[in-house]
Amino acid sequence: MKYVIDLNSNTHAYQQLYLQVREDITNGIYPTGSKLPSKRTIALDSNISTVTVEHAYALLCDEGYIEARERSGFFVIFRADDGFASSPVSNLLPRINANYHIETNTDFPFSTLAKTMRKVISDTGEGILKRSPNLGTLELREAIRAYLSRNRGIFADINQIVIGSGSEHLYTLLVELFDKECVYAIESPSYKKIEQVYNAYDVRLEKLLLTHDGIDSLALKKSSADILHISPYRSYPSGVTATASKRHEYLRWAEKGDRYIIEDDFESEFSVSRKPEETMFSHSLRDNVIYMNTFSKTISPSFRIGYMVLPKTLAEKYKEKLSFFSCTVPTYLQLILAELIMSGDFERHINRVRRAKRKEKL
């Protein structure tokens, strides 16, 4: 099959190829178990190098769409159906990953942080003492909006972005936003504080068994939940990353009724993949995924700054229902973070860490 690669595009050739092949896989042109054309065939048909094809196939392998089989080629492992297999559950359980955190130094350079702090004070003056708007400062929300569009395929208006002091605070806002009768489902095992927050609000909570590739399909199918809270990239403490098939399964689950997904994307910036991890938000066709992330890992645990991107309909509901809440992050810290992102220092740090992790993996 010939793929069209625009050599004048700002998108790298291997990424263009990756996107086109991925679309063919998810649309069933290459069904589960089928063999992809060889790297040489794709290269000749599309007038590109085999190295370009190799990079594109590597991305598809990283994200669980295909797998390489020795001396046989590349085969599709993405499943378009719900995949409710009857495999023994005991064989699917993940082990708690004692080596969850790779020992790469992820500390943000203090000299850069100190320089940015001084610059914000110099440029803003007494403005750092002003009260932040309810959703967060315009500067930080605009910086996050631009960062997400550049790096995560998330395109949102700044009015969809809510700033808060860490993920736990944002969880509480979501509980206030949704109906009190809503049923929540979480991964089991999952980050302990997620369960603690929901229990503190006395909401109905289901724990869905987490297997080697994500939540068990039968458990998800039987769930009565309205809201699915997941960490698709390296769920803590198991270290499980949901496969591409599983992520699409989550989205199909959310298409039924008035359901929502809370996508907690903690730590995904430090993926060793050649491109940022896919987000559920960017693939949702129903505008029913809430994207959440924090800067506690990428900057510092003392930077109690998190954010969520609400679907447009929920952004309107948030404005109507929760606009009286004050933003819990000081204006000064928000302006520092906005400057780090807009100056490029934040992304340079992310790229340095990712390169170091890739070297460790070799």
Buried (B, 14 or more C-beta within 10 A) or exposed (E): EEBEBEEEEEEBBBBBBBBBBBEBBBEEEBEBEEEBBBBEBBBBEBEBEBEBBEBBBBBBBBBBBBEEEEEEBBBBBBBBEBBEEEEEEEEBBBEEBEEEBEEBEBEBEEEBBEBBBEBBBEEBEEEBEEEBBBBBBEBBBBBBBEBBEEBBBBEBEBBBBBBBBBBBBBBBBBBEBBEEEBBBBBBBBBBEEBBEBBEEBEBBBBBBBBBBBBBBBBBBEEBEBBBBBBBBBBBBBBBBBBBBBBBBBBBEBBEEEEBBBBBBBBBBBBBBBBBBBBBBBBBBEBEBBBBBBBBBBBBBEEBBBBBBBBBEEBBEBBEEEBEEBEBBBBBBBBBBBBBBBBBEBBBEBBEBBBEBBBEEEE
